[in-house]
Amino acid sequence: MDPTVLAWALAQPAGSRATVLAAAYTGGTTRLTFDGRTVEYRSLDELGRALAVLHAAENSAARRPSVTFASFSREGSR
């Protein structure tokens, strides 16, 4: 499990899907209930992958392309 993904999940609002997954992962539980549904993961590794997918989905929407502007001039440098 990537520590940055886990830190991100734990920093999300209480009761969110990310915090529920993170709490299950850190508690060593593979069965969890969220929004009235019970899900049982086969392993902690699978649960960690689900958390990583959620992290990627949430953060890809927040990314914006970056733009850099550079200007060069030969005048005035003598």
Biopython code that builds the backbone (N, CA, C, O; Angstrom):
import numpy as np
from Bio.PDB.StructureBuilder import StructureBuilder

atoms = [
    (1, "MET", "N", (0.854, -1.181, 0.000)),
    (1, "MET", "CA", (0.000, 0.000, 0.000)),
    (1, "MET", "C", (0.894, 1.236, 0.000)),
    (1, "MET", "O", (1.816, 1.358, 0.806)),
    (2, "ASP", "N", (0.601, 2.136, -0.912)),
    (2, "ASP", "CA", (1.322, 3.400, -1.004)),
    (2, "ASP", "C", (0.924, 4.273, 0.193)),
    (2, "ASP", "O", (-0.261, 4.539, 0.393)),
    (3, "PRO", "N", (1.894, 4.714, 0.981)),
    (3, "PRO", "CA", (1.558, 5.522, 2.162)),
    (3, "PRO", "C", (0.828, 6.822, 1.829)),
    (3, "PRO", "O", (0.029, 7.298, 2.635)),
    (4, "THR", "N", (1.089, 7.405, 0.653)),
    (4, "THR", "CA", (0.397, 8.652, 0.293)),
    (4, "THR", "C", (-1.083, 8.392, 0.026)),
    (4, "THR", "O", (-1.925, 9.238, 0.326)),
    (5, "VAL", "N", (-1.405, 7.233, -0.533)),
    (5, "VAL", "CA", (-2.808, 6.877, -0.767)),
    (5, "VAL", "C", (-3.520, 6.689, 0.572)),
    (5, "VAL", "O", (-4.641, 7.161, 0.758)),
    (6, "LEU", "N", (-2.874, 6.010, 1.482)),
    (6, "LEU", "CA", (-3.465, 5.790, 2.801)),
    (6, "LEU", "C", (-3.635, 7.112, 3.547)),
    (6, "LEU", "O", (-4.665, 7.335, 4.182)),
    (7, "ALA", "N", (-2.646, 7.978, 3.475)),
    (7, "ALA", "CA", (-2.742, 9.285, 4.134)),
    (7, "ALA", "C", (-3.873, 10.110, 3.532)),
    (7, "ALA", "O", (-4.621, 10.774, 4.250)),
    (8, "TRP", "N", (-3.991, 10.061, 2.206)),
    (8, "TRP", "CA", (-5.080, 10.782, 1.532)),
    (8, "TRP", "C", (-6.432, 10.265, 2.023)),
    (8, "TRP", "O", (-7.323, 11.050, 2.346)),
    (9, "ALA", "N", (-6.578, 8.939, 2.077)),
    (9, "ALA", "CA", (-7.848, 8.336, 2.480)),
    (9, "ALA", "C", (-8.211, 8.706, 3.913)),
    (9, "ALA", "O", (-9.369, 9.004, 4.208)),
    (10, "LEU", "N", (-7.240, 8.687, 4.783)),
    (10, "LEU", "CA", (-7.505, 9.022, 6.187)),
    (10, "LEU", "C", (-7.830, 10.497, 6.378)),
    (10, "LEU", "O", (-8.448, 10.867, 7.376)),
    (11, "ALA", "N", (-7.422, 11.349, 5.433)),
    (11, "ALA", "CA", (-7.690, 12.787, 5.520)),
    (11, "ALA", "C", (-9.058, 13.161, 4.947)),
    (11, "ALA", "O", (-9.473, 14.315, 5.059)),
    (12, "GLN", "N", (-9.756, 12.218, 4.342)),
    (12, "GLN", "CA", (-11.076, 12.485, 3.766)),
    (12, "GLN", "C", (-12.107, 12.628, 4.881)),
    (12, "GLN", "O", (-11.871, 12.194, 6.009)),
    (13, "PRO", "N", (-13.255, 13.237, 4.565)),
    (13, "PRO", "CA", (-14.298, 13.408, 5.591)),
    (13, "PRO", "C", (-14.733, 12.070, 6.200)),
    (13, "PRO", "O", (-14.781, 11.046, 5.518)),
    (14, "ALA", "N", (-15.040, 12.106, 7.470)),
    (14, "ALA", "CA", (-15.473, 10.894, 8.183)),
    (14, "ALA", "C", (-16.706, 10.306, 7.521)),
    (14, "ALA", "O", (-17.623, 11.036, 7.144)),
    (15, "GLY", "N", (-16.728, 8.995, 7.380)),
    (15, "GLY", "CA", (-17.860, 8.315, 6.786)),
    (15, "GLY", "C", (-17.798, 8.193, 5.275)),
    (15, "GLY", "O", (-18.654, 7.548, 4.670)),
    (16, "SER", "N", (-16.791, 8.808, 4.656)),
    (16, "SER", "CA", (-16.675, 8.685, 3.205)),
    (16, "SER", "C", (-16.166, 7.292, 2.846)),
    (16, "SER", "O", (-15.626, 6.580, 3.692)),
    (17, "ARG", "N", (-16.343, 6.921, 1.602)),
    (17, "ARG", "CA", (-15.907, 5.596, 1.152)),
    (17, "ARG", "C", (-14.412, 5.407, 1.395)),
    (17, "ARG", "O", (-13.975, 4.327, 1.793)),
    (18, "ALA", "N", (-13.632, 6.459, 1.157)),
    (18, "ALA", "CA", (-12.179, 6.360, 1.333)),
    (18, "ALA", "C", (-11.819, 6.094, 2.796)),
    (18, "ALA", "O", (-10.955, 5.262, 3.075)),
    (19, "THR", "N", (-12.466, 6.787, 3.729)),
    (19, "THR", "CA", (-12.135, 6.574, 5.141)),
    (19, "THR", "C", (-12.585, 5.200, 5.620)),
    (19, "THR", "O", (-11.922, 4.587, 6.458)),
    (20, "VAL", "N", (-13.706, 4.712, 5.095)),
    (20, "VAL", "CA", (-14.170, 3.373, 5.476)),
    (20, "VAL", "C", (-13.177, 2.326, 4.979)),
    (20, "VAL", "O", (-12.817, 1.410, 5.718)),
    (21, "LEU", "N", (-12.732, 2.461, 3.726)),
    (21, "LEU", "CA", (-11.739, 1.524, 3.189)),
    (21, "LEU", "C", (-10.429, 1.601, 3.969)),
    (21, "LEU", "O", (-9.833, 0.571, 4.286)),
    (22, "ALA", "N", (-9.978, 2.815, 4.279)),
    (22, "ALA", "CA", (-8.719, 2.982, 5.011)),
    (22, "ALA", "C", (-8.812, 2.393, 6.412)),
    (22, "ALA", "O", (-7.873, 1.754, 6.885)),
    (23, "ALA", "N", (-9.942, 2.609, 7.073)),
    (23, "ALA", "CA", (-10.119, 2.054, 8.419)),
    (23, "ALA", "C", (-10.111, 0.532, 8.382)),
    (23, "ALA", "O", (-9.535, -0.113, 9.258)),
    (24, "ALA", "N", (-10.747, -0.036, 7.373)),
    (24, "ALA", "CA", (-10.746, -1.495, 7.238)),
    (24, "ALA", "C", (-9.331, -1.996, 6.969)),
    (24, "ALA", "O", (-8.898, -2.996, 7.543)),
    (25, "TYR", "N", (-8.623, -1.305, 6.104)),
    (25, "TYR", "CA", (-7.255, -1.717, 5.766)),
    (25, "TYR", "C", (-6.343, -1.661, 6.988)),
    (25, "TYR", "O", (-5.622, -2.617, 7.276)),
    (26, "THR", "N", (-6.377, -0.538, 7.704)),
    (26, "THR", "CA", (-5.494, -0.397, 8.865)),
    (26, "THR", "C", (-5.904, -1.328, 10.004)),
    (26, "THR", "O", (-5.069, -1.708, 10.824)),
    (27, "GLY", "N", (-7.189, -1.697, 10.059)),
    (27, "GLY", "CA", (-7.661, -2.616, 11.093)),
    (27, "GLY", "C", (-7.504, -4.079, 10.717)),
    (27, "GLY", "O", (-7.764, -4.965, 11.532)),
    (28, "GLY", "N", (-7.078, -4.336, 9.481)),
    (28, "GLY", "CA", (-6.881, -5.706, 9.050)),
    (28, "GLY", "C", (-8.174, -6.444, 8.723)),
    (28, "GLY", "O", (-8.209, -7.674, 8.714)),
    (29, "THR", "N", (-9.228, -5.694, 8.458)),
    (29, "THR", "CA", (-10.528, -6.276, 8.161)),
    (29, "THR", "C", (-10.755, -6.294, 6.656)),
    (29, "THR", "O", (-10.475, -5.312, 5.970)),
    (30, "THR", "N", (-11.259, -7.402, 6.149)),
    (30, "THR", "CA", (-11.532, -7.482, 4.712)),
    (30, "THR", "C", (-13.028, -7.416, 4.406)),
    (30, "THR", "O", (-13.420, -7.410, 3.239)),
    (31, "ARG", "N", (-13.853, -7.366, 5.430)),
    (31, "ARG", "CA", (-15.303, -7.247, 5.248)),
    (31, "ARG", "C", (-15.759, -5.914, 5.812)),
    (31, "ARG", "O", (-15.476, -5.586, 6.964)),
    (32, "LEU", "N", (-16.477, -5.139, 4.981)),
    (32, "LEU", "CA", (-16.936, -3.842, 5.450)),
    (32, "LEU", "C", (-18.297, -3.518, 4.879)),
    (32, "LEU", "O", (-18.699, -4.061, 3.850)),
    (33, "THR", "N", (-19.002, -2.630, 5.551)),
    (33, "THR", "CA", (-20.327, -2.205, 5.115)),
    (33, "THR", "C", (-20.298, -0.705, 4.894)),
    (33, "THR", "O", (-19.835, 0.060, 5.740)),
    (34, "PHE", "N", (-20.807, -0.300, 3.728)),
    (34, "PHE", "CA", (-20.862, 1.117, 3.379)),
    (34, "PHE", "C", (-22.135, 1.353, 2.582)),
    (34, "PHE", "O", (-22.418, 0.613, 1.640)),
    (35, "ASP", "N", (-22.903, 2.367, 2.942)),
    (35, "ASP", "CA", (-24.170, 2.692, 2.273)),
    (35, "ASP", "C", (-25.106, 1.492, 2.194)),
    (35, "ASP", "O", (-25.766, 1.288, 1.175)),
    (36, "GLY", "N", (-25.169, 0.707, 3.245)),
    (36, "GLY", "CA", (-26.079, -0.422, 3.298)),
    (36, "GLY", "C", (-25.626, -1.663, 2.540)),
    (36, "GLY", "O", (-26.354, -2.654, 2.482)),
    (37, "ARG", "N", (-24.439, -1.618, 1.963)),
    (37, "ARG", "CA", (-23.901, -2.774, 1.234)),
    (37, "ARG", "C", (-22.735, -3.359, 2.004)),
    (37, "ARG", "O", (-21.924, -2.634, 2.580)),
    (38, "THR", "N", (-22.662, -4.672, 2.005)),
    (38, "THR", "CA", (-21.528, -5.349, 2.624)),
    (38, "THR", "C", (-20.662, -5.918, 1.521)),
    (38, "THR", "O", (-21.147, -6.602, 0.621)),
    (39, "VAL", "N", (-19.377, -5.629, 1.602)),
    (39, "VAL", "CA", (-18.410, -6.112, 0.621)),
    (39, "VAL", "C", (-17.325, -6.863, 1.372)),
    (39, "VAL", "O", (-16.834, -6.399, 2.401)),
    (40, "GLU", "N", (-16.958, -8.017, 0.855)),
    (40, "GLU", "CA", (-15.852, -8.763, 1.444)),
    (40, "GLU", "C", (-14.755, -8.906, 0.396)),
    (40, "GLU", "O", (-14.953, -9.513, -0.656)),
    (41, "TYR", "N", (-13.595, -8.335, 0.706)),
    (41, "TYR", "CA", (-12.434, -8.424, -0.182)),
    (41, "TYR", "C", (-11.697, -9.723, 0.112)),
    (41, "TYR", "O", (-11.709, -10.202, 1.245)),
    (42, "ARG", "N", (-11.064, -10.287, -0.893)),
    (42, "ARG", "CA", (-10.356, -11.558, -0.718)),
    (42, "ARG", "C", (-9.105, -11.426, 0.141)),
    (42, "ARG", "O", (-8.690, -12.376, 0.806)),
    (43, "SER", "N", (-8.511, -10.235, 0.118)),
    (43, "SER", "CA", (-7.280, -10.018, 0.889)),
    (43, "SER", "C", (-7.111, -8.538, 1.158)),
    (43, "SER", "O", (-7.806, -7.705, 0.576)),
    (44, "LEU", "N", (-6.182, -8.218, 2.044)),
    (44, "LEU", "CA", (-5.865, -6.809, 2.295)),
    (44, "LEU", "C", (-5.233, -6.172, 1.064)),
    (44, "LEU", "O", (-5.390, -4.974, 0.831)),
    (45, "ASP", "N", (-4.521, -6.969, 0.278)),
    (45, "ASP", "CA", (-3.923, -6.459, -0.950)),
    (45, "ASP", "C", (-5.014, -5.997, -1.923)),
    (45, "ASP", "O", (-4.891, -4.941, -2.542)),
    (46, "GLU", "N", (-6.067, -6.783, -2.052)),
    (46, "GLU", "CA", (-7.176, -6.403, -2.925)),
    (46, "GLU", "C", (-7.868, -5.144, -2.403)),
    (46, "GLU", "O", (-8.233, -4.272, -3.192)),
    (47, "LEU", "N", (-8.048, -5.041, -1.110)),
    (47, "LEU", "CA", (-8.635, -3.851, -0.510)),
    (47, "LEU", "C", (-7.745, -2.632, -0.768)),
    (47, "LEU", "O", (-8.242, -1.545, -1.065)),
    (48, "GLY", "N", (-6.438, -2.819, -0.654)),
    (48, "GLY", "CA", (-5.500, -1.730, -0.930)),
    (48, "GLY", "C", (-5.556, -1.283, -2.377)),
    (48, "GLY", "O", (-5.451, -0.091, -2.667)),
    (49, "ARG", "N", (-5.723, -2.242, -3.296)),
    (49, "ARG", "CA", (-5.856, -1.886, -4.718)),
    (49, "ARG", "C", (-7.136, -1.096, -4.963)),
    (49, "ARG", "O", (-7.139, -0.155, -5.756)),
    (50, "ALA", "N", (-8.218, -1.468, -4.293)),
    (50, "ALA", "CA", (-9.480, -0.733, -4.426)),
    (50, "ALA", "C", (-9.316, 0.695, -3.933)),
    (50, "ALA", "O", (-9.854, 1.629, -4.529)),
    (51, "LEU", "N", (-8.586, 0.862, -2.863)),
    (51, "LEU", "CA", (-8.323, 2.193, -2.323)),
    (51, "LEU", "C", (-7.459, 3.006, -3.287)),
    (51, "LEU", "O", (-7.688, 4.203, -3.463)),
    (52, "ALA", "N", (-6.478, 2.373, -3.906)),
    (52, "ALA", "CA", (-5.629, 3.060, -4.878)),
    (52, "ALA", "C", (-6.425, 3.488, -6.111)),
    (52, "ALA", "O", (-6.198, 4.571, -6.650)),
    (53, "VAL", "N", (-7.351, 2.645, -6.555)),
    (53, "VAL", "CA", (-8.205, 2.997, -7.702)),
    (53, "VAL", "C", (-9.092, 4.187, -7.346)),
    (53, "VAL", "O", (-9.254, 5.100, -8.156)),
    (54, "LEU", "N", (-9.659, 4.186, -6.158)),
    (54, "LEU", "CA", (-10.489, 5.304, -5.707)),
    (54, "LEU", "C", (-9.668, 6.589, -5.650)),
    (54, "LEU", "O", (-10.125, 7.648, -6.079)),
    (55, "HIS", "N", (-8.462, 6.485, -5.121)),
    (55, "HIS", "CA", (-7.562, 7.649, -5.041)),
    (55, "HIS", "C", (-7.268, 8.194, -6.430)),
    (55, "HIS", "O", (-7.324, 9.405, -6.641)),
    (56, "ALA", "N", (-6.958, 7.326, -7.371)),
    (56, "ALA", "CA", (-6.651, 7.759, -8.737)),
    (56, "ALA", "C", (-7.860, 8.418, -9.391)),
    (56, "ALA", "O", (-7.721, 9.432, -10.075)),
    (57, "ALA", "N", (-9.040, 7.848, -9.186)),
    (57, "ALA", "CA", (-10.254, 8.414, -9.779)),
    (57, "ALA", "C", (-10.565, 9.792, -9.198)),
    (57, "ALA", "O", (-10.933, 10.707, -9.935)),
    (58, "GLU", "N", (-10.422, 9.942, -7.897)),
    (58, "GLU", "CA", (-10.710, 11.215, -7.251)),
    (58, "GLU", "C", (-9.704, 12.295, -7.653)),
    (58, "GLU", "O", (-10.077, 13.453, -7.846)),
    (59, "ASN", "N", (-8.446, 11.921, -7.776)),
    (59, "ASN", "CA", (-7.416, 12.911, -8.044)),
    (59, "ASN", "C", (-7.220, 13.209, -9.524)),
    (59, "ASN", "O", (-6.681, 14.263, -9.861)),
    (60, "SER", "N", (-7.636, 12.323, -10.413)),
    (60, "SER", "CA", (-7.507, 12.623, -11.837)),
    (60, "SER", "C", (-8.499, 13.704, -12.232)),
    (60, "SER", "O", (-8.219, 14.498, -13.130)),
    (61, "ALA", "N", (-9.647, 13.747, -11.580)),
    (61, "ALA", "CA", (-10.636, 14.778, -11.867)),
    (61, "ALA", "C", (-10.186, 16.136, -11.351)),
    (61, "ALA", "O", (-10.593, 17.165, -11.891)),
    (62, "ALA", "N", (-9.355, 16.157, -10.320)),
    (62, "ALA", "CA", (-8.912, 17.417, -9.727)),
    (62, "ALA", "C", (-7.703, 18.001, -10.444)),
    (62, "ALA", "O", (-7.400, 19.182, -10.280)),
    (63, "ARG", "N", (-7.006, 17.187, -11.238)),
    (63, "ARG", "CA", (-5.816, 17.683, -11.921)),
    (63, "ARG", "C", (-6.166, 18.616, -13.055)),
    (63, "ARG", "O", (-7.110, 18.371, -13.806)),
    (64, "ARG", "N", (-5.423, 19.658, -13.174)),
    (64, "ARG", "CA", (-5.582, 20.593, -14.272)),
    (64, "ARG", "C", (-4.262, 20.638, -15.036)),
    (64, "ARG", "O", (-3.191, 20.506, -14.443)),
    (65, "PRO", "N", (-4.341, 20.823, -16.335)),
    (65, "PRO", "CA", (-3.084, 20.932, -17.080)),
    (65, "PRO", "C", (-2.334, 22.188, -16.655)),
    (65, "PRO", "O", (-2.944, 23.221, -16.378)),
    (66, "SER", "N", (-1.034, 22.096, -16.608)),
    (66, "SER", "CA", (-0.245, 23.265, -16.240)),
    (66, "SER", "C", (0.286, 23.933, -17.503)),
    (66, "SER", "O", (0.573, 23.270, -18.500)),
    (67, "VAL", "N", (0.410, 25.238, -17.443)),
    (67, "VAL", "CA", (0.893, 26.015, -18.570)),
    (67, "VAL", "C", (2.026, 26.895, -18.076)),
    (67, "VAL", "O", (1.927, 27.523, -17.022)),
    (68, "THR", "N", (3.091, 26.933, -18.838)),
    (68, "THR", "CA", (4.234, 27.788, -18.509)),
    (68, "THR", "C", (4.439, 28.766, -19.648)),
    (68, "THR", "O", (4.407, 28.384, -20.818)),
    (69, "PHE", "N", (4.648, 30.015, -19.309)),
    (69, "PHE", "CA", (4.889, 31.042, -20.309)),
    (69, "PHE", "C", (6.306, 31.570, -20.114)),
    (69, "PHE", "O", (6.700, 31.940, -19.008)),
    (70, "ALA", "N", (7.054, 31.598, -21.196)),
    (70, "ALA", "CA", (8.417, 32.132, -21.141)),
    (70, "ALA", "C", (8.571, 33.191, -22.217)),
    (70, "ALA", "O", (8.035, 33.057, -23.316)),
    (71, "SER", "N", (9.301, 34.236, -21.895)),
    (71, "SER", "CA", (9.539, 35.308, -22.840)),
    (71, "SER", "C", (11.031, 35.626, -22.863)),
    (71, "SER", "O", (11.666, 35.717, -21.812)),
    (72, "PHE", "N", (11.579, 35.793, -24.044)),
    (72, "PHE", "CA", (13.002, 36.082, -24.178)),
    (72, "PHE", "C", (13.165, 37.307, -25.064)),
    (72, "PHE", "O", (12.397, 37.521, -26.002)),
    (73, "SER", "N", (14.155, 38.086, -24.757)),
    (73, "SER", "CA", (14.437, 39.272, -25.572)),
    (73, "SER", "C", (15.930, 39.496, -25.633)),
    (73, "SER", "O", (16.617, 39.328, -24.625)),
    (74, "ARG", "N", (16.458, 39.875, -26.802)),
    (74, "ARG", "CA", (17.874, 40.208, -26.946)),
    (74, "ARG", "C", (18.124, 41.686, -26.695)),
    (74, "ARG", "O", (19.270, 42.092, -26.505)),
    (75, "GLU", "N", (17.099, 42.477, -26.690)),
    (75, "GLU", "CA", (17.243, 43.921, -26.496)),
    (75, "GLU", "C", (17.491, 44.251, -25.034)),
    (75, "GLU", "O", (16.935, 43.611, -24.141)),
    (76, "GLY", "N", (18.315, 45.239, -24.797)),
    (76, "GLY", "CA", (18.531, 45.737, -23.452)),
    (76, "GLY", "C", (19.485, 44.912, -22.615)),
    (76, "GLY", "O", (19.632, 45.193, -21.426)),
    (77, "SER", "N", (20.141, 43.907, -23.173)),
    (77, "SER", "CA", (21.042, 43.101, -22.376)),
    (77, "SER", "C", (22.513, 43.454, -22.644)),
    (77, "SER", "O", (23.401, 42.702, -22.244)),
    (78, "ARG", "N", (22.784, 44.581, -23.311)),
    (78, "ARG", "CA", (24.152, 44.995, -23.644)),
    (78, "ARG", "C", (24.795, 45.802, -22.578)),
    (78, "ARG", "O", (25.945, 46.216, -22.726)),
]
sb = StructureBuilder()
sb.init_structure("model")
sb.init_model(0)
sb.init_chain("A")
sb.init_seg("    ")
for serial, (resi, resn, name, xyz) in enumerate(atoms, 1):
    if name == "N":
        sb.init_residue(resn, " ", resi, " ")
    sb.init_atom(name, np.array(xyz, "f"), 0.0, 1.0, " ", f" {name:<3s}", serial, name[0])
structure = sb.get_structure()
